[in-house]
Amino acid sequence: MPKTLIVLLGPTAVGKTDISISLAKTINTEIISCDSRQFYNELNIGTAKPSANQLNEIKHHFIGNISIHDYYNVSKFEGEALEKLNEIFKVSEYAVMVGGSGLYIDAVCQGIDDLPEIDKELRTQILERFEKEGLESLRIELKRLDPEYYAIVDLKNKNRMLRAVETTLQTGKTYSSFRTSKKVERDFNVIKIGLNFDREALYERINLRVDLMIEAGLIEEAKAFFQYKNLNALNTVGYKELFSHFENEYSLEKAIELIKRNTRHYAKKQLTWFGRYDDINWFEPIRFSDILKFLNI
């Protein structure tokens, strides 16, 4: 019989970590994290990593597994996560994957387009060019190289546009030509469990989480990595607002207010992404017994 991957997904601050640990304990398995910011070893408070006690409760994978200085992408994660799942499935009928990064969830559950590895020197040249020339220059270049992708990409998403430009320049083929969107059949079953609260309750949890992060030392953590503010890993809600505060763009009070607002916006984007799925079974996190009953375990 095929093994089963249980995917716990949902917006930030909804309580995925606690539920995933409880579930993994119940079915005696391990957890694969697909939170793209918790991969970074150096970042702890601002990425809401599980605590040391939580990590000791159950074995986690892909938490702090790379450096902020490393190049990492969803294709690498897909391959490494599938390898880890094969290991887990040798000793368990189930595995738990938890996170809110929709693209990474898609990669494991149904595969992603087979994009080429980009030459490091080319990537550096392109980054340096557009750091000097700005976002509008990047948009113009993308429109010239791949008008089809330009028509659908989020023109505020610098990283996605950079990926399209560098892929086209390296291969001579448009980025669009690599986007086949063919679903890959996995040799394991996938059950998706969505966690969410009503909007007011979720926003209250987000605001509280930010306050607790500040108390836990987020400001000091951001100061320690201010010198690396241009790295992709630090282009993250919680850090970038504080970096602007350090540069005297606005007060600390305003920075905290913006962290809360931008985290709420991020949660809305996550829910929009998950809205594309028709195979998510939604529960409130406080209904753990209902989740177990649904899973029949």
Short mmCIF file of the C-alpha atoms (twelve columns), coordinates in Angstrom:
data_MODEL
# 
_entry.id   MODEL 
# 
loop_
_atom_site.group_PDB 
_atom_site.id 
_atom_site.type_symbol 
_atom_site.label_atom_id 
_atom_site.label_alt_id 
_atom_site.label_comp_id 
_atom_site.label_asym_id 
_atom_site.label_seq_id 
_atom_site.Cartn_x 
_atom_site.Cartn_y 
_atom_site.Cartn_z 
_atom_site.pdbx_PDB_model_num 
ATOM 1   C CA . MET A 1   0.000   0.000  0.000   1 
ATOM 2   C CA . PRO A 2   1.262   3.530  -0.747  1 
ATOM 3   C CA . LYS A 3   2.636   5.560  2.136   1 
ATOM 4   C CA . THR A 4   0.915   8.799  3.128   1 
ATOM 5   C CA . LEU A 5   2.246   12.332 3.434   1 
ATOM 6   C CA . ILE A 6   0.075   14.522 5.653   1 
ATOM 7   C CA . VAL A 7   0.567   18.185 4.773   1 
ATOM 8   C CA . LEU A 8   -0.319  20.748 7.443   1 
ATOM 9   C CA . LEU A 9   -0.610  24.146 5.818   1 
ATOM 10  C CA . GLY A 10  -2.084  27.523 6.625   1 
ATOM 11  C CA . PRO A 11  -1.272  31.191 7.126   1 
ATOM 12  C CA . THR A 12  1.493   32.456 9.367   1 
ATOM 13  C CA . ALA A 13  0.851   32.473 13.147  1 
ATOM 14  C CA . VAL A 14  -2.087  30.076 12.913  1 
ATOM 15  C CA . GLY A 15  -0.416  27.440 15.107  1 
ATOM 16  C CA . LYS A 16  0.964   24.922 12.611  1 
ATOM 17  C CA . THR A 17  4.047   24.037 14.669  1 
ATOM 18  C CA . ASP A 18  2.158   22.828 17.751  1 
ATOM 19  C CA . ILE A 19  -0.342  20.821 15.712  1 
ATOM 20  C CA . SER A 20  2.394   19.220 13.591  1 
ATOM 21  C CA . ILE A 21  4.289   18.077 16.680  1 
ATOM 22  C CA . SER A 22  1.144   16.651 18.278  1 
ATOM 23  C CA . LEU A 23  0.260   14.847 15.043  1 
ATOM 24  C CA . ALA A 24  3.771   13.474 14.463  1 
ATOM 25  C CA . LYS A 25  3.840   12.154 18.030  1 
ATOM 26  C CA . THR A 26  0.449   10.499 17.601  1 
ATOM 27  C CA . ILE A 27  1.460   8.622  14.457  1 
ATOM 28  C CA . ASN A 28  5.124   8.128  15.485  1 
ATOM 29  C CA . THR A 29  6.804   9.835  12.554  1 
ATOM 30  C CA . GLU A 30  9.035   12.789 11.665  1 
ATOM 31  C CA . ILE A 31  8.396   16.310 10.396  1 
ATOM 32  C CA . ILE A 32  9.535   17.935 7.162   1 
ATOM 33  C CA . SER A 33  9.431   21.727 7.336   1 
ATOM 34  C CA . CYS A 34  8.523   23.605 4.166   1 
ATOM 35  C CA . ASP A 35  8.805   27.095 5.601   1 
ATOM 36  C CA . SER A 36  11.304  28.730 3.252   1 
ATOM 37  C CA . ARG A 37  12.568  31.177 5.894   1 
ATOM 38  C CA . GLN A 38  13.119  28.596 8.615   1 
ATOM 39  C CA . PHE A 39  15.744  26.940 6.382   1 
ATOM 40  C CA . TYR A 40  18.250  29.622 7.407   1 
ATOM 41  C CA . ASN A 41  20.485  28.614 10.285  1 
ATOM 42  C CA . GLU A 42  21.297  32.131 11.474  1 
ATOM 43  C CA . LEU A 43  17.730  33.450 11.653  1 
ATOM 44  C CA . ASN A 44  15.649  32.367 14.625  1 
ATOM 45  C CA . ILE A 45  13.305  34.884 16.226  1 
ATOM 46  C CA . GLY A 46  12.119  36.627 13.071  1 
ATOM 47  C CA . THR A 47  11.381  33.347 11.286  1 
ATOM 48  C CA . ALA A 48  9.398   31.904 14.227  1 
ATOM 49  C CA . LYS A 49  11.448  28.724 14.274  1 
ATOM 50  C CA . PRO A 50  10.314  25.972 16.633  1 
ATOM 51  C CA . SER A 51  11.963  26.304 20.020  1 
ATOM 52  C CA . ALA A 52  14.770  24.009 21.153  1 
ATOM 53  C CA . ASN A 53  12.267  22.141 23.329  1 
ATOM 54  C CA . GLN A 54  9.907   21.675 20.399  1 
ATOM 55  C CA . LEU A 55  12.725  20.436 18.181  1 
ATOM 56  C CA . ASN A 56  13.664  17.937 20.866  1 
ATOM 57  C CA . GLU A 57  10.115  16.618 21.087  1 
ATOM 58  C CA . ILE A 58  10.120  15.203 17.569  1 
ATOM 59  C CA . LYS A 59  12.666  14.934 14.769  1 
ATOM 60  C CA . HIS A 60  12.476  17.861 12.305  1 
ATOM 61  C CA . HIS A 61  14.111  18.217 8.903   1 
ATOM 62  C CA . PHE A 62  14.938  21.395 6.935   1 
ATOM 63  C CA . ILE A 63  15.117  23.665 9.966   1 
ATOM 64  C CA . GLY A 64  18.347  25.703 9.957   1 
ATOM 65  C CA . ASN A 65  19.822  23.474 7.255   1 
ATOM 66  C CA . ILE A 66  21.461  26.246 5.177   1 
ATOM 67  C CA . SER A 67  23.201  29.587 5.714   1 
ATOM 68  C CA . ILE A 68  21.854  32.978 4.714   1 
ATOM 69  C CA . HIS A 69  24.881  33.115 2.399   1 
ATOM 70  C CA . ASP A 70  23.968  29.907 0.565   1 
ATOM 71  C CA . TYR A 71  22.129  29.748 -2.727  1 
ATOM 72  C CA . TYR A 72  19.065  27.568 -2.349  1 
ATOM 73  C CA . ASN A 73  15.944  27.164 -4.427  1 
ATOM 74  C CA . VAL A 74  12.723  25.225 -4.595  1 
ATOM 75  C CA . SER A 75  14.181  22.679 -7.042  1 
ATOM 76  C CA . LYS A 76  16.890  21.727 -4.553  1 
ATOM 77  C CA . PHE A 77  14.312  21.502 -1.801  1 
ATOM 78  C CA . GLU A 78  12.113  19.230 -3.901  1 
ATOM 79  C CA . GLY A 79  14.932  16.739 -4.472  1 
ATOM 80  C CA . GLU A 80  16.175  16.786 -0.887  1 
ATOM 81  C CA . ALA A 81  12.684  16.550 0.605   1 
ATOM 82  C CA . LEU A 82  11.780  13.563 -1.575  1 
ATOM 83  C CA . GLU A 83  14.981  11.799 -0.507  1 
ATOM 84  C CA . LYS A 84  14.129  12.420 3.139   1 
ATOM 85  C CA . LEU A 85  10.565  11.187 2.632   1 
ATOM 86  C CA . ASN A 86  11.905  7.944  1.172   1 
ATOM 87  C CA . GLU A 87  13.973  7.462  4.335   1 
ATOM 88  C CA . ILE A 88  11.012  8.165  6.606   1 
ATOM 89  C CA . PHE A 89  8.676   5.887  4.644   1 
ATOM 90  C CA . LYS A 90  11.073  2.958  5.136   1 
ATOM 91  C CA . VAL A 91  10.176  2.917  8.822   1 
ATOM 92  C CA . SER A 92  6.789   4.663  8.985   1 
ATOM 93  C CA . GLU A 93  3.478   4.584  7.147   1 
ATOM 94  C CA . TYR A 94  3.168   8.350  7.487   1 
ATOM 95  C CA . ALA A 95  5.216   11.525 7.284   1 
ATOM 96  C CA . VAL A 96  4.159   15.046 8.259   1 
ATOM 97  C CA . MET A 97  5.092   18.119 6.245   1 
ATOM 98  C CA . VAL A 98  4.295   21.516 7.710   1 
ATOM 99  C CA . GLY A 99  4.599   25.099 6.501   1 
ATOM 100 C CA . GLY A 100 3.063   28.034 4.758   1 
ATOM 101 C CA . SER A 101 5.266   28.309 1.662   1 
ATOM 102 C CA . GLY A 102 2.867   27.292 -1.086  1 
ATOM 103 C CA . LEU A 103 5.449   26.888 -3.845  1 
ATOM 104 C CA . TYR A 104 7.486   24.482 -1.709  1 
ATOM 105 C CA . ILE A 105 4.374   22.477 -0.847  1 
ATOM 106 C CA . ASP A 106 3.562   22.224 -4.560  1 
ATOM 107 C CA . ALA A 107 7.103   21.075 -5.335  1 
ATOM 108 C CA . VAL A 108 6.858   18.073 -3.031  1 
ATOM 109 C CA . CYS A 109 3.239   17.162 -3.723  1 
ATOM 110 C CA . GLN A 110 3.132   17.521 -7.481  1 
ATOM 111 C CA . GLY A 111 6.542   18.577 -8.781  1 
ATOM 112 C CA . ILE A 112 7.720   21.813 -10.316 1 
ATOM 113 C CA . ASP A 113 9.194   22.796 -13.644 1 
ATOM 114 C CA . ASP A 114 12.723  21.496 -14.309 1 
ATOM 115 C CA . LEU A 115 14.669  24.757 -14.326 1 
ATOM 116 C CA . PRO A 116 18.406  24.867 -15.128 1 
ATOM 117 C CA . GLU A 117 21.065  25.626 -12.539 1 
ATOM 118 C CA . ILE A 118 22.306  29.208 -12.975 1 
ATOM 119 C CA . ASP A 119 26.003  30.002 -13.248 1 
ATOM 120 C CA . LYS A 120 27.121  31.875 -10.123 1 
ATOM 121 C CA . GLU A 121 29.121  34.452 -12.078 1 
ATOM 122 C CA . LEU A 122 26.140  35.243 -14.302 1 
ATOM 123 C CA . ARG A 123 23.870  35.586 -11.259 1 
ATOM 124 C CA . THR A 124 26.324  37.985 -9.607  1 
ATOM 125 C CA . GLN A 125 26.601  40.109 -12.765 1 
ATOM 126 C CA . ILE A 126 22.827  40.349 -13.135 1 
ATOM 127 C CA . LEU A 127 22.290  41.193 -9.463  1 
ATOM 128 C CA . GLU A 128 24.942  43.915 -9.535  1 
ATOM 129 C CA . ARG A 129 23.468  45.388 -12.704 1 
ATOM 130 C CA . PHE A 130 19.946  45.697 -11.392 1 
ATOM 131 C CA . GLU A 131 21.040  46.857 -7.942  1 
ATOM 132 C CA . LYS A 132 22.506  49.860 -9.792  1 
ATOM 133 C CA . GLU A 133 19.770  50.352 -12.386 1 
ATOM 134 C CA . GLY A 134 16.697  49.590 -10.289 1 
ATOM 135 C CA . LEU A 135 13.477  47.614 -10.581 1 
ATOM 136 C CA . GLU A 136 12.099  49.417 -13.632 1 
ATOM 137 C CA . SER A 137 15.191  48.450 -15.601 1 
ATOM 138 C CA . LEU A 138 14.593  44.819 -14.623 1 
ATOM 139 C CA . ARG A 139 10.997  45.022 -15.825 1 
ATOM 140 C CA . ILE A 140 12.084  46.443 -19.180 1 
ATOM 141 C CA . GLU A 141 14.671  43.690 -19.650 1 
ATOM 142 C CA . LEU A 142 12.173  40.963 -18.784 1 
ATOM 143 C CA . LYS A 143 9.621   42.385 -21.213 1 
ATOM 144 C CA . ARG A 144 12.261  42.338 -23.947 1 
ATOM 145 C CA . LEU A 145 13.442  38.793 -23.220 1 
ATOM 146 C CA . ASP A 146 10.175  37.063 -22.360 1 
ATOM 147 C CA . PRO A 147 7.002   39.089 -22.986 1 
ATOM 148 C CA . GLU A 148 4.833   36.035 -22.264 1 
ATOM 149 C CA . TYR A 149 6.101   35.705 -18.694 1 
ATOM 150 C CA . TYR A 150 6.174   39.497 -18.285 1 
ATOM 151 C CA . ALA A 151 2.421   39.511 -18.883 1 
ATOM 152 C CA . ILE A 152 1.679   37.249 -15.902 1 
ATOM 153 C CA . VAL A 153 4.466   37.788 -13.354 1 
ATOM 154 C CA . ASP A 154 4.058   39.987 -10.282 1 
ATOM 155 C CA . LEU A 155 6.004   43.044 -11.449 1 
ATOM 156 C CA . LYS A 156 6.804   43.924 -7.834  1 
ATOM 157 C CA . ASN A 157 8.468   40.548 -7.218  1 
ATOM 158 C CA . LYS A 158 12.135  41.224 -7.909  1 
ATOM 159 C CA . ASN A 159 13.298  37.657 -7.285  1 
ATOM 160 C CA . ARG A 160 10.888  36.048 -9.739  1 
ATOM 161 C CA . MET A 161 11.784  38.534 -12.451 1 
ATOM 162 C CA . LEU A 162 15.506  38.029 -11.805 1 
ATOM 163 C CA . ARG A 163 15.045  34.254 -12.078 1 
ATOM 164 C CA . ALA A 164 13.310  34.652 -15.435 1 
ATOM 165 C CA . VAL A 165 15.982  37.013 -16.809 1 
ATOM 166 C CA . GLU A 166 18.951  34.899 -15.705 1 
ATOM 167 C CA . THR A 167 17.366  31.687 -17.016 1 
ATOM 168 C CA . THR A 168 16.743  33.260 -20.412 1 
ATOM 169 C CA . LEU A 169 20.225  34.782 -20.654 1 
ATOM 170 C CA . GLN A 170 21.935  31.527 -19.669 1 
ATOM 171 C CA . THR A 171 19.956  29.133 -21.866 1 
ATOM 172 C CA . GLY A 172 18.870  31.275 -24.785 1 
ATOM 173 C CA . LYS A 173 15.339  29.986 -24.194 1 
ATOM 174 C CA . THR A 174 12.533  31.962 -22.616 1 
ATOM 175 C CA . TYR A 175 11.668  31.294 -19.011 1 
ATOM 176 C CA . SER A 176 8.107   30.627 -20.194 1 
ATOM 177 C CA . SER A 177 9.300   27.617 -22.180 1 
ATOM 178 C CA . PHE A 178 10.373  25.903 -18.949 1 
ATOM 179 C CA . ARG A 179 7.016   26.448 -17.253 1 
ATOM 180 C CA . THR A 180 5.273   23.265 -18.353 1 
ATOM 181 C CA . SER A 181 3.077   23.034 -15.235 1 
ATOM 182 C CA . LYS A 182 2.793   19.262 -15.637 1 
ATOM 183 C CA . LYS A 183 1.715   17.546 -12.443 1 
ATOM 184 C CA . VAL A 184 4.003   14.713 -11.398 1 
ATOM 185 C CA . GLU A 185 2.440   11.610 -9.914  1 
ATOM 186 C CA . ARG A 186 4.094   10.687 -6.630  1 
ATOM 187 C CA . ASP A 187 4.348   7.147  -5.273  1 
ATOM 188 C CA . PHE A 188 2.773   8.234  -1.981  1 
ATOM 189 C CA . ASN A 189 -0.652  9.554  -1.050  1 
ATOM 190 C CA . VAL A 190 -1.064  13.196 -0.049  1 
ATOM 191 C CA . ILE A 191 -3.631  14.453 2.453   1 
ATOM 192 C CA . LYS A 192 -3.756  18.225 2.931   1 
ATOM 193 C CA . ILE A 193 -4.980  19.606 6.242   1 
ATOM 194 C CA . GLY A 194 -5.540  23.354 6.281   1 
ATOM 195 C CA . LEU A 195 -5.431  25.298 9.543   1 
ATOM 196 C CA . ASN A 196 -7.131  28.649 9.910   1 
ATOM 197 C CA . PHE A 197 -9.126  30.925 12.222  1 
ATOM 198 C CA . ASP A 198 -11.590 33.619 11.303  1 
ATOM 199 C CA . ARG A 199 -9.824  36.771 10.141  1 
ATOM 200 C CA . GLU A 200 -10.185 38.737 13.382  1 
ATOM 201 C CA . ALA A 201 -8.774  35.918 15.491  1 
ATOM 202 C CA . LEU A 202 -5.923  35.319 13.047  1 
ATOM 203 C CA . TYR A 203 -4.971  38.996 13.013  1 
ATOM 204 C CA . GLU A 204 -4.979  39.062 16.814  1 
ATOM 205 C CA . ARG A 205 -2.599  36.090 16.822  1 
ATOM 206 C CA . ILE A 206 -0.335  37.816 14.309  1 
ATOM 207 C CA . ASN A 207 -0.182  41.018 16.370  1 
ATOM 208 C CA . LEU A 208 0.544   39.046 19.523  1 
ATOM 209 C CA . ARG A 209 3.262   37.028 17.818  1 
ATOM 210 C CA . VAL A 210 5.026   40.203 16.679  1 
ATOM 211 C CA . ASP A 211 4.879   41.619 20.218  1 
ATOM 212 C CA . LEU A 212 6.363   38.383 21.574  1 
ATOM 213 C CA . MET A 213 9.116   38.459 18.937  1 
ATOM 214 C CA . ILE A 214 10.058  41.971 19.986  1 
ATOM 215 C CA . GLU A 215 10.178  40.852 23.634  1 
ATOM 216 C CA . ALA A 216 12.295  37.845 22.656  1 
ATOM 217 C CA . GLY A 217 14.959  40.050 21.032  1 
ATOM 218 C CA . LEU A 218 13.995  40.531 17.384  1 
ATOM 219 C CA . ILE A 219 15.464  44.046 17.336  1 
ATOM 220 C CA . GLU A 220 18.853  42.768 18.511  1 
ATOM 221 C CA . GLU A 221 18.714  39.883 16.020  1 
ATOM 222 C CA . ALA A 222 17.987  42.303 13.169  1 
ATOM 223 C CA . LYS A 223 20.880  44.553 14.248  1 
ATOM 224 C CA . ALA A 224 23.245  41.580 14.107  1 
ATOM 225 C CA . PHE A 225 22.343  40.954 10.463  1 
ATOM 226 C CA . PHE A 226 21.940  44.551 9.300   1 
ATOM 227 C CA . GLN A 227 25.204  44.313 7.358   1 
ATOM 228 C CA . TYR A 228 23.648  41.540 5.258   1 
ATOM 229 C CA . LYS A 229 20.422  43.395 4.532   1 
ATOM 230 C CA . ASN A 230 20.780  42.979 0.759   1 
ATOM 231 C CA . LEU A 231 20.778  39.183 0.916   1 
ATOM 232 C CA . ASN A 232 17.584  37.495 -0.255  1 
ATOM 233 C CA . ALA A 233 17.266  35.708 3.094   1 
ATOM 234 C CA . LEU A 234 16.926  39.066 4.862   1 
ATOM 235 C CA . ASN A 235 14.286  40.373 2.469   1 
ATOM 236 C CA . THR A 236 11.791  39.104 4.996   1 
ATOM 237 C CA . VAL A 237 8.976   40.685 6.975   1 
ATOM 238 C CA . GLY A 238 10.245  41.522 10.430  1 
ATOM 239 C CA . TYR A 239 13.801  42.236 9.358   1 
ATOM 240 C CA . LYS A 240 13.347  44.639 6.468   1 
ATOM 241 C CA . GLU A 241 11.090  46.988 8.458   1 
ATOM 242 C CA . LEU A 242 13.646  47.143 11.267  1 
ATOM 243 C CA . PHE A 243 16.454  47.743 8.762   1 
ATOM 244 C CA . SER A 244 14.569  50.808 7.520   1 
ATOM 245 C CA . HIS A 245 14.195  51.957 11.129  1 
ATOM 246 C CA . PHE A 246 17.950  51.560 11.652  1 
ATOM 247 C CA . GLU A 247 18.430  53.818 8.612   1 
ATOM 248 C CA . ASN A 248 16.209  56.449 10.288  1 
ATOM 249 C CA . GLU A 249 13.376  56.160 7.776   1 
ATOM 250 C CA . TYR A 250 10.848  55.917 10.603  1 
ATOM 251 C CA . SER A 251 10.532  55.288 14.349  1 
ATOM 252 C CA . LEU A 252 10.711  51.935 16.109  1 
ATOM 253 C CA . GLU A 253 7.011   52.206 16.934  1 
ATOM 254 C CA . LYS A 254 6.253   52.667 13.234  1 
ATOM 255 C CA . ALA A 255 8.508   49.731 12.313  1 
ATOM 256 C CA . ILE A 256 6.628   47.418 14.673  1 
ATOM 257 C CA . GLU A 257 3.315   48.643 13.299  1 
ATOM 258 C CA . LEU A 258 4.537   47.891 9.760   1 
ATOM 259 C CA . ILE A 259 5.744   44.414 10.747  1 
ATOM 260 C CA . LYS A 260 2.253   43.624 11.994  1 
ATOM 261 C CA . ARG A 261 0.591   45.079 8.907   1 
ATOM 262 C CA . ASN A 262 2.935   43.361 6.460   1 
ATOM 263 C CA . THR A 263 2.574   40.042 8.274   1 
ATOM 264 C CA . ARG A 264 -1.202  40.350 7.937   1 
ATOM 265 C CA . HIS A 265 -0.758  41.057 4.231   1 
ATOM 266 C CA . TYR A 266 1.492   38.020 3.912   1 
ATOM 267 C CA . ALA A 267 -1.141  35.850 5.591   1 
ATOM 268 C CA . LYS A 268 -3.713  37.063 3.051   1 
ATOM 269 C CA . LYS A 269 -1.348  36.148 0.189   1 
ATOM 270 C CA . GLN A 270 -0.853  32.680 1.668   1 
ATOM 271 C CA . LEU A 271 -4.598  32.118 1.874   1 
ATOM 272 C CA . THR A 272 -5.008  33.331 -1.700  1 
ATOM 273 C CA . TRP A 273 -2.409  30.776 -2.819  1 
ATOM 274 C CA . PHE A 274 -4.120  27.977 -0.905  1 
ATOM 275 C CA . GLY A 275 -7.415  29.046 -2.414  1 
ATOM 276 C CA . ARG A 276 -6.207  27.540 -5.690  1 
ATOM 277 C CA . TYR A 277 -6.400  24.054 -4.192  1 
ATOM 278 C CA . ASP A 278 -9.570  22.003 -4.159  1 
ATOM 279 C CA . ASP A 279 -8.158  19.212 -1.977  1 
ATOM 280 C CA . ILE A 280 -7.599  20.981 1.358   1 
ATOM 281 C CA . ASN A 281 -9.589  19.866 4.392   1 
ATOM 282 C CA . TRP A 282 -9.883  22.912 6.680   1 
ATOM 283 C CA . PHE A 283 -9.958  22.878 10.483  1 
ATOM 284 C CA . GLU A 284 -9.475  25.288 13.337  1 
ATOM 285 C CA . PRO A 285 -6.230  24.367 15.150  1 
ATOM 286 C CA . ILE A 286 -8.165  23.983 18.410  1 
ATOM 287 C CA . ARG A 287 -10.060 21.083 16.804  1 
ATOM 288 C CA . PHE A 288 -7.160  18.622 16.934  1 
ATOM 289 C CA . SER A 289 -9.443  15.726 17.852  1 
ATOM 290 C CA . ASP A 290 -11.503 16.451 14.733  1 
ATOM 291 C CA . ILE A 291 -8.339  16.304 12.633  1 
ATOM 292 C CA . LEU A 292 -7.450  12.893 14.067  1 
ATOM 293 C CA . LYS A 293 -11.005 11.677 13.486  1 
ATOM 294 C CA . PHE A 294 -10.873 12.861 9.873   1 
ATOM 295 C CA . LEU A 295 -7.541  11.106 9.332   1 
ATOM 296 C CA . ASN A 296 -8.906  7.979  11.026  1 
ATOM 297 C CA . ILE A 297 -5.774  7.524  13.079  1 
# 
